Amino acid sequence: MATTSLSGRSKRIALVTAVLMLIGGAAFAYWTNSGSGSGTAQTGTNAAVVVHQTSTTDLYPGRTQTLSGNFDNPNPGNTYVTAVTATGYTIDAPHVTAGCTVAQGNYTLGGTSNTPGDLPSGNGVGSWTGLTITMNNLGSNQDACKGAVVTITYASS
């Protein structure tokens, strides 16, 4: 009976080959995969700017005064304003009681504002002008309006 036996050198070659096969198999034994997912990004909103009138007026029958002002922008970033409009007015109570009323047409609001533009965050920023208030000359006694405080309501867009 013949026996085959490996020499020491052959044993080493066989052992190295077996180890390399194991390592090589481990290096290439993995799964491949792909996947997907999603995330969100939220867009905030902004708060309304506050329109201030900084001009003062000294009205009398027949006089027109230009109105102007600035803004408070409470937002953390810039806000763009395209126009300011005068939406109405009221007259202080004592003068209304004395007979100076909105219905009489003692005052007229008019004009067109400039384009204020991009307002930075903060108080007293930007500027607007171009609106007017006129104390109309009604051709009758307007003494009831002497000293009247006319409060104008503004809106921005």
PyRosetta script that sets phi, psi and omega in degrees:
from pyrosetta import init, pose_from_sequence

init()
pose = pose_from_sequence("MATTSLSGRSKRIALVTAVLMLIGGAAFAYWTNSGSGSGTAQTGTNAAVVVHQTSTTDLYPGRTQTLSGNFDNPNPGNTYVTAVTATGYTIDAPHVTAGCTVAQGNYTLGGTSNTPGDLPSGNGVGSWTGLTITMNNLGSNQDACKGAVVTITYASS")
pose.set_psi(1, 127.2)
pose.set_omega(1, -176.5)
pose.set_phi(2, -95.9)
pose.set_psi(2, 135.8)
pose.set_omega(2, 177.8)
pose.set_phi(3, -112.4)
pose.set_psi(3, 141.2)
pose.set_omega(3, 177.7)
pose.set_phi(4, -103.8)
pose.set_psi(4, 134.6)
pose.set_omega(4, 177.7)
pose.set_phi(5, -134.4)
pose.set_psi(5, 145.1)
pose.set_omega(5, -178.0)
pose.set_phi(6, -91.1)
pose.set_psi(6, 142.9)
pose.set_omega(6, 177.8)
pose.set_phi(7, -77.3)
pose.set_psi(7, 168.6)
pose.set_omega(7, -179.1)
pose.set_phi(8, -60.5)
pose.set_psi(8, -39.0)
pose.set_omega(8, 179.7)
pose.set_phi(9, -66.8)
pose.set_psi(9, -43.2)
pose.set_omega(9, 179.6)
pose.set_phi(10, -63.9)
pose.set_psi(10, -36.8)
pose.set_omega(10, 178.3)
pose.set_phi(11, -63.7)
pose.set_psi(11, -42.2)
pose.set_omega(11, 180.0)
pose.set_phi(12, -64.6)
pose.set_psi(12, -41.7)
pose.set_omega(12, 179.3)
pose.set_phi(13, -63.8)
pose.set_psi(13, -42.3)
pose.set_omega(13, 179.7)
pose.set_phi(14, -64.6)
pose.set_psi(14, -41.6)
pose.set_omega(14, -179.8)
pose.set_phi(15, -65.6)
pose.set_psi(15, -45.3)
pose.set_omega(15, 179.3)
pose.set_phi(16, -63.1)
pose.set_psi(16, -41.4)
pose.set_omega(16, 179.2)
pose.set_phi(17, -62.9)
pose.set_psi(17, -43.2)
pose.set_omega(17, 179.4)
pose.set_phi(18, -63.8)
pose.set_psi(18, -42.0)
pose.set_omega(18, 180.0)
pose.set_phi(19, -65.7)
pose.set_psi(19, -44.2)
pose.set_omega(19, 179.4)
pose.set_phi(20, -63.1)
pose.set_psi(20, -36.3)
pose.set_omega(20, 178.8)
pose.set_phi(21, -66.7)
pose.set_psi(21, -39.6)
pose.set_omega(21, 178.2)
pose.set_phi(22, -66.3)
pose.set_psi(22, -46.0)
pose.set_omega(22, 179.8)
pose.set_phi(23, -64.4)
pose.set_psi(23, -45.6)
pose.set_omega(23, -179.9)
pose.set_phi(24, -60.8)
pose.set_psi(24, -39.4)
pose.set_omega(24, 178.1)
pose.set_phi(25, -66.5)
pose.set_psi(25, -38.0)
pose.set_omega(25, 179.9)
pose.set_phi(26, -70.4)
pose.set_psi(26, -34.6)
pose.set_omega(26, -177.5)
pose.set_phi(27, -71.1)
pose.set_psi(27, -25.9)
pose.set_omega(27, -177.7)
pose.set_phi(28, -109.0)
pose.set_psi(28, 7.3)
pose.set_omega(28, -179.6)
pose.set_phi(29, -98.7)
pose.set_psi(29, 88.6)
pose.set_omega(29, 176.7)
pose.set_phi(30, -148.6)
pose.set_psi(30, 163.1)
pose.set_omega(30, 178.0)
pose.set_phi(31, -96.7)
pose.set_psi(31, 147.2)
pose.set_omega(31, 171.1)
pose.set_phi(32, -107.8)
pose.set_psi(32, 151.8)
pose.set_omega(32, -177.0)
pose.set_phi(33, -157.1)
pose.set_psi(33, 162.9)
pose.set_omega(33, 171.4)
pose.set_phi(34, -135.9)
pose.set_psi(34, 168.4)
pose.set_omega(34, -178.1)
pose.set_phi(35, -159.9)
pose.set_psi(35, -176.5)
pose.set_omega(35, 177.3)
pose.set_phi(36, -152.6)
pose.set_psi(36, 170.2)
pose.set_omega(36, 179.3)
pose.set_phi(37, -166.7)
pose.set_psi(37, -174.9)
pose.set_omega(37, 178.0)
pose.set_phi(38, -151.6)
pose.set_psi(38, 164.0)
pose.set_omega(38, 176.8)
pose.set_phi(39, -147.1)
pose.set_psi(39, 177.2)
pose.set_omega(39, -179.9)
pose.set_phi(40, -130.5)
pose.set_psi(40, 155.1)
pose.set_omega(40, 171.0)
pose.set_phi(41, -135.4)
pose.set_psi(41, 126.9)
pose.set_omega(41, -175.1)
pose.set_phi(42, -102.3)
pose.set_psi(42, 133.4)
pose.set_omega(42, 175.0)
pose.set_phi(43, -92.1)
pose.set_psi(43, 130.6)
pose.set_omega(43, -178.6)
pose.set_phi(44, -78.9)
pose.set_psi(44, -176.0)
pose.set_omega(44, 175.1)
pose.set_phi(45, -119.5)
pose.set_psi(45, 174.6)
pose.set_omega(45, 177.2)
pose.set_phi(46, -125.6)
pose.set_psi(46, 158.1)
pose.set_omega(46, 178.0)
pose.set_phi(47, -92.2)
pose.set_psi(47, 155.1)
pose.set_omega(47, 179.3)
pose.set_phi(48, -67.3)
pose.set_psi(48, 142.7)
pose.set_omega(48, 173.3)
pose.set_phi(49, -78.8)
pose.set_psi(49, 157.0)
pose.set_omega(49, 177.8)
pose.set_phi(50, -105.2)
pose.set_psi(50, 128.4)
pose.set_omega(50, -179.7)
pose.set_phi(51, -92.8)
pose.set_psi(51, 128.5)
pose.set_omega(51, 176.7)
pose.set_phi(52, -116.1)
pose.set_psi(52, 143.3)
pose.set_omega(52, 170.5)
pose.set_phi(53, -97.9)
pose.set_psi(53, 126.7)
pose.set_omega(53, 179.3)
pose.set_phi(54, -108.3)
pose.set_psi(54, -15.2)
pose.set_omega(54, 179.1)
pose.set_phi(55, -79.0)
pose.set_psi(55, 153.2)
pose.set_omega(55, 175.8)
pose.set_phi(56, -113.7)
pose.set_psi(56, 158.0)
pose.set_omega(56, -177.5)
pose.set_phi(57, -129.3)
pose.set_psi(57, 155.2)
pose.set_omega(57, 174.7)
pose.set_phi(58, -136.3)
pose.set_psi(58, 84.3)
pose.set_omega(58, -172.4)
pose.set_phi(59, -87.6)
pose.set_psi(59, 151.1)
pose.set_omega(59, 170.4)
pose.set_phi(60, -152.8)
pose.set_psi(60, 163.1)
pose.set_omega(60, -176.1)
pose.set_phi(61, -52.2)
pose.set_psi(61, 124.3)
pose.set_omega(61, 178.8)
pose.set_phi(62, 93.9)
pose.set_psi(62, -3.3)
pose.set_omega(62, -176.5)
pose.set_phi(63, -98.2)
pose.set_psi(63, 135.9)
pose.set_omega(63, 175.0)
pose.set_phi(64, -112.0)
pose.set_psi(64, 135.3)
pose.set_omega(64, 178.1)
pose.set_phi(65, -122.6)
pose.set_psi(65, 140.5)
pose.set_omega(65, 176.2)
pose.set_phi(66, -83.0)
pose.set_psi(66, 137.9)
pose.set_omega(66, 179.3)
pose.set_phi(67, -103.8)
pose.set_psi(67, 146.9)
pose.set_omega(67, 177.4)
pose.set_phi(68, -152.9)
pose.set_psi(68, 167.2)
pose.set_omega(68, -179.5)
pose.set_phi(69, -177.5)
pose.set_psi(69, -162.5)
pose.set_omega(69, 178.9)
pose.set_phi(70, -143.6)
pose.set_psi(70, -165.6)
pose.set_omega(70, -172.2)
pose.set_phi(71, -136.7)
pose.set_psi(71, 156.3)
pose.set_omega(71, 163.3)
pose.set_phi(72, -108.6)
pose.set_psi(72, 122.2)
pose.set_omega(72, 177.2)
pose.set_phi(73, -109.8)
pose.set_psi(73, 101.7)
pose.set_omega(73, -176.6)
pose.set_phi(74, -79.0)
pose.set_psi(74, -0.2)
pose.set_omega(74, -177.1)
pose.set_phi(75, -78.3)
pose.set_psi(75, 155.2)
pose.set_omega(75, 179.8)
pose.set_phi(76, -72.4)
pose.set_psi(76, -14.4)
pose.set_omega(76, 179.9)
pose.set_phi(77, -132.2)
pose.set_psi(77, -175.6)
pose.set_omega(77, -179.4)
pose.set_phi(78, -65.4)
pose.set_psi(78, 152.0)
pose.set_omega(78, 174.5)
pose.set_phi(79, -134.2)
pose.set_psi(79, 135.8)
pose.set_omega(79, -177.3)
pose.set_phi(80, -95.4)
pose.set_psi(80, 129.6)
pose.set_omega(80, 178.1)
pose.set_phi(81, -118.3)
pose.set_psi(81, 127.7)
pose.set_omega(81, -178.2)
pose.set_phi(82, -93.8)
pose.set_psi(82, -28.5)
pose.set_omega(82, -178.3)
pose.set_phi(83, -164.1)
pose.set_psi(83, 160.6)
pose.set_omega(83, 171.9)
pose.set_phi(84, -121.0)
pose.set_psi(84, 136.3)
pose.set_omega(84, 176.5)
pose.set_phi(85, -125.7)
pose.set_psi(85, 148.5)
pose.set_omega(85, 172.8)
pose.set_phi(86, -93.2)
pose.set_psi(86, 115.5)
pose.set_omega(86, -172.6)
pose.set_phi(87, -94.2)
pose.set_psi(87, -11.8)
pose.set_omega(87, 179.4)
pose.set_phi(88, 165.8)
pose.set_psi(88, -178.5)
pose.set_omega(88, 178.1)
pose.set_phi(89, -152.2)
pose.set_psi(89, 160.4)
pose.set_omega(89, 173.2)
pose.set_phi(90, -129.7)
pose.set_psi(90, 160.5)
pose.set_omega(90, 178.2)
pose.set_phi(91, -116.3)
pose.set_psi(91, 139.5)
pose.set_omega(91, -176.9)
pose.set_phi(92, -58.5)
pose.set_psi(92, 148.5)
pose.set_omega(92, -171.5)
pose.set_phi(93, -54.5)
pose.set_psi(93, -45.8)
pose.set_omega(93, -177.5)
pose.set_phi(94, -59.4)
pose.set_psi(94, -35.3)
pose.set_omega(94, -178.6)
pose.set_phi(95, -78.1)
pose.set_psi(95, -31.7)
pose.set_omega(95, 174.5)
pose.set_phi(96, -64.0)
pose.set_psi(96, -44.0)
pose.set_omega(96, 178.5)
pose.set_phi(97, -60.3)
pose.set_psi(97, -35.7)
pose.set_omega(97, -179.9)
pose.set_phi(98, -76.3)
pose.set_psi(98, -11.9)
pose.set_omega(98, 176.3)
pose.set_phi(99, 116.5)
pose.set_psi(99, 7.0)
pose.set_omega(99, 176.0)
pose.set_phi(100, -95.5)
pose.set_psi(100, 99.7)
pose.set_omega(100, -174.2)
pose.set_phi(101, -120.4)
pose.set_psi(101, 159.6)
pose.set_omega(101, 176.4)
pose.set_phi(102, -62.2)
pose.set_psi(102, -39.5)
pose.set_omega(102, -177.1)
pose.set_phi(103, -61.4)
pose.set_psi(103, -27.3)
pose.set_omega(103, 179.5)
pose.set_phi(104, -71.5)
pose.set_psi(104, -17.5)
pose.set_omega(104, -179.7)
pose.set_phi(105, 75.1)
pose.set_psi(105, 33.0)
pose.set_omega(105, 178.9)
pose.set_phi(106, -66.1)
pose.set_psi(106, -26.3)
pose.set_omega(106, -175.4)
pose.set_phi(107, -129.5)
pose.set_psi(107, 150.7)
pose.set_omega(107, 175.3)
pose.set_phi(108, -134.6)
pose.set_psi(108, 133.2)
pose.set_omega(108, 174.3)
pose.set_phi(109, -97.9)
pose.set_psi(109, 142.7)
pose.set_omega(109, -179.3)
pose.set_phi(110, -158.2)
pose.set_psi(110, -165.9)
pose.set_omega(110, 178.1)
pose.set_phi(111, 85.9)
pose.set_psi(111, 175.5)
pose.set_omega(111, 177.6)
pose.set_phi(112, -132.4)
pose.set_psi(112, 131.4)
pose.set_omega(112, -178.8)
pose.set_phi(113, -77.0)
pose.set_psi(113, 156.8)
pose.set_omega(113, 170.7)
pose.set_phi(114, -68.6)
pose.set_psi(114, 177.8)
pose.set_omega(114, 175.1)
pose.set_phi(115, -95.1)
pose.set_psi(115, 104.7)
pose.set_omega(115, -177.5)
pose.set_phi(116, -59.9)
pose.set_psi(116, -38.7)
pose.set_omega(116, 176.3)
pose.set_phi(117, 91.3)
pose.set_psi(117, -148.5)
pose.set_omega(117, -173.9)
pose.set_phi(118, -82.7)
pose.set_psi(118, 114.2)
pose.set_omega(118, -177.6)
pose.set_phi(119, -98.6)
pose.set_psi(119, 126.5)
pose.set_omega(119, 174.8)
pose.set_phi(120, -71.0)
pose.set_psi(120, 164.2)
pose.set_omega(120, 176.5)
pose.set_phi(121, -66.2)
pose.set_psi(121, 141.1)
pose.set_omega(121, 176.1)
pose.set_phi(122, 135.1)
pose.set_psi(122, -179.9)
pose.set_omega(122, -179.1)
pose.set_phi(123, -103.8)
pose.set_psi(123, 144.1)
pose.set_omega(123, 178.5)
pose.set_phi(124, 68.4)
pose.set_psi(124, 32.9)
pose.set_omega(124, -176.6)
pose.set_phi(125, -100.1)
pose.set_psi(125, 157.2)
pose.set_omega(125, 177.8)
pose.set_phi(126, 65.2)
pose.set_psi(126, -177.5)
pose.set_omega(126, 176.9)
pose.set_phi(127, -156.7)
pose.set_psi(127, 156.6)
pose.set_omega(127, 174.6)
pose.set_phi(128, -141.6)
pose.set_psi(128, 156.2)
pose.set_omega(128, 176.5)
pose.set_phi(129, -161.6)
pose.set_psi(129, 173.7)
pose.set_omega(129, 175.2)
pose.set_phi(130, 111.8)
pose.set_psi(130, -19.0)
pose.set_omega(130, 176.4)
pose.set_phi(131, -80.8)
pose.set_psi(131, 157.9)
pose.set_omega(131, -179.0)
pose.set_phi(132, -136.4)
pose.set_psi(132, 157.5)
pose.set_omega(132, 168.3)
pose.set_phi(133, -129.2)
pose.set_psi(133, 135.9)
pose.set_omega(133, 178.6)
pose.set_phi(134, -122.4)
pose.set_psi(134, 135.2)
pose.set_omega(134, 167.8)
pose.set_phi(135, -92.9)
pose.set_psi(135, 109.7)
pose.set_omega(135, -175.7)
pose.set_phi(136, -67.1)
pose.set_psi(136, 142.7)
pose.set_omega(136, 174.2)
pose.set_phi(137, -90.3)
pose.set_psi(137, 101.6)
pose.set_omega(137, -174.6)
pose.set_phi(138, -82.4)
pose.set_psi(138, -6.9)
pose.set_omega(138, -179.0)
pose.set_phi(139, 74.3)
pose.set_psi(139, 15.0)
pose.set_omega(139, 177.5)
pose.set_phi(140, -137.1)
pose.set_psi(140, 172.4)
pose.set_omega(140, -179.2)
pose.set_phi(141, -63.5)
pose.set_psi(141, 121.8)
pose.set_omega(141, 178.8)
pose.set_phi(142, -116.8)
pose.set_psi(142, 27.0)
pose.set_omega(142, -179.1)
pose.set_phi(143, -57.8)
pose.set_psi(143, -28.4)
pose.set_omega(143, -179.1)
pose.set_phi(144, -62.8)
pose.set_psi(144, -19.7)
pose.set_omega(144, -178.7)
pose.set_phi(145, -94.2)
pose.set_psi(145, -3.1)
pose.set_omega(145, 178.5)
pose.set_phi(146, -58.9)
pose.set_psi(146, 126.4)
pose.set_omega(146, 178.0)
pose.set_phi(147, 76.5)
pose.set_psi(147, 6.7)
pose.set_omega(147, -178.5)
pose.set_phi(148, -64.9)
pose.set_psi(148, 143.2)
pose.set_omega(148, 173.5)
pose.set_phi(149, -101.5)
pose.set_psi(149, 116.7)
pose.set_omega(149, -179.7)
pose.set_phi(150, -101.6)
pose.set_psi(150, 117.6)
pose.set_omega(150, -179.5)
pose.set_phi(151, -98.7)
pose.set_psi(151, 118.6)
pose.set_omega(151, -177.0)
pose.set_phi(152, -97.1)
pose.set_psi(152, 136.9)
pose.set_omega(152, 177.1)
pose.set_phi(153, -99.7)
pose.set_psi(153, 131.8)
pose.set_omega(153, -177.7)
pose.set_phi(154, -117.2)
pose.set_psi(154, 153.5)
pose.set_omega(154, 172.3)
pose.set_phi(155, -135.9)
pose.set_psi(155, 148.1)
pose.set_omega(155, 175.6)
pose.set_phi(156, -119.2)
pose.set_psi(156, 153.8)
pose.set_omega(156, 177.3)
pose.set_phi(157, -137.2)
pose.dump_pdb("model.pdb")
